[in-house]
């Protein structure tokens, strides 16, 4: 008997772990495929052999109708295509109905960054929440990715620098930790972090690692409260890059700190920062 989709998704997720995919990727794939599974089950499609290309196109279109951005819908479709390829390669399905499903058209968008007035307003509204205040300060002062914040270990954040452990194709890197970031982390650890055996720095009240989606949702909520609409947590990282470029910080240093694989990726932000020639300053800007 053909296994139901709900049984195959955990097997696929396990295969990602065995391949050493990053925790953030695994978490995202699981959420995306569970969302697809719910959609298909409601339509009586409980096994892969019952799924047609039109079903997957319907799921894609339903995401867009629910106001998911084309970029988000496309990312979910990537997870779905990877899953169906795996299913066919491993003998769980005779065909791949996702093969001919097209991605939604994505209009190239210019990255956004917060003005000083805006990120100071965000600081003001998170002041009473030491955990989220520490996360906001950490991203603003280091340019860390949200997934890196979620996976940051307590032992790697206790001194003058942050150590980002190697993951996926990213090598280990170290980021200088300035006084505002150190103070915010100390306040969180002293006043709010529960007594837990978890190795992770940011944990929930019951001591479990704080998930990326929870961090994102919390910061989105505070941005609305600060009345800085149209931004997301990713824009805090862009703000770090832009403010450092404006302050004349060396392009290579910024690139190394944020973990860009190619210097050309960092160079793209010069136009956004309205900087014609990168500076040579060897210390990061304090936002």
KAURUR-V842608 format. One line per field, one symbol per residue. phi: phi as a letter, one per 20 degrees, with the letter a starting at -180 (. if undefined). psi: psi as a letter, one per 20 degrees, with the letter a starting at -180 (. if undefined). Layout:
# KAURUR-V842608
phi: ???
psi: ???
This chain:
# KAURUR-V842608
phi: .fffgfefgfffffffffemffgfffffffffffffgfffffdmdecffeedgffffffgfffffemffgfffffffffffffffffffdmebebcfegdeefffdffdegdbefgffffffgffegecgfffffgffffecmfffffffefegfecdcebedeffbleeffbdcgdefgffffffffffdcfffbeffefecefenegffgfffgfffgfffffeldendcgffffffgffffffenfgfffggffenffcffffffefffeldecfecfdcffee
psi: ppqqhhhhghhgghhgghikqqhggggggggghhgggggghijjnirhiiprhhghhhgghhghhjjqqhgghgghhgggggghgggghjjiqirniigjpqqqppppqpqqqqrhhghhhggghihjnhghghgghgghiijqqhhhghjpqgijkiciqpooqpqcjprqqppqorgggggggggghghhpqoqipiqgorrhjjqppqghggggghgghhghiknqjrrhhihghgggghhghjkqpgggggggikphphhghhhigghilpgpqajpjqqqo.
